[in-house]
Amino acid sequence: MMARNYAFERDQRAKAKAARKAAKREAKRQAKKKAETS
């Protein structure tokens, strides 16, 4: 039970980390696009 819960926690953390990374990359891409258009 505990082991499975730990694995779930780790998975959730990994997903959150990946999501943050993707959001940061997307924001950078949007800023680049905005700089080019202005």
C-alpha positions in Angstrom: 0.0 0.0 0.0 2.6 2.5 1.0 4.9 1.5 -1.8 2.2 2.0 -4.4 1.3 5.4 -2.8 4.9 6.4 -3.0 5.1 5.5 -6.7 1.9 7.5 -7.3 3.4 10.5 -5.5 6.6 10.3 -7.5 4.7 10.0 -10.7 2.6 13.0 -9.9 5.7 15.0 -9.1 7.3 14.0 -12.3 4.2 15.1 -14.3 4.0 18.4 -12.5 7.7 19.0 -13.2 7.2 18.2 -16.9 4.2 20.4 -17.1 6.1 23.4 -15.5 9.0 22.8 -17.9 6.6 22.7 -20.9 4.8 25.9 -19.7 8.1 27.7 -19.3 9.2 26.6 -22.8 5.9 27.7 -24.3 6.1 31.1 -22.6 9.6 31.6 -24.0 8.3 30.7 -27.4 5.4 33.1 -27.1 7.7 35.9 -26.0 10.0 35.2 -29.0 7.0 35.3 -31.4 5.8 38.6 -29.8 9.3 40.1 -30.2 9.4 39.2 -33.9 6.0 40.6 -34.7 6.5 44.0 -32.9 
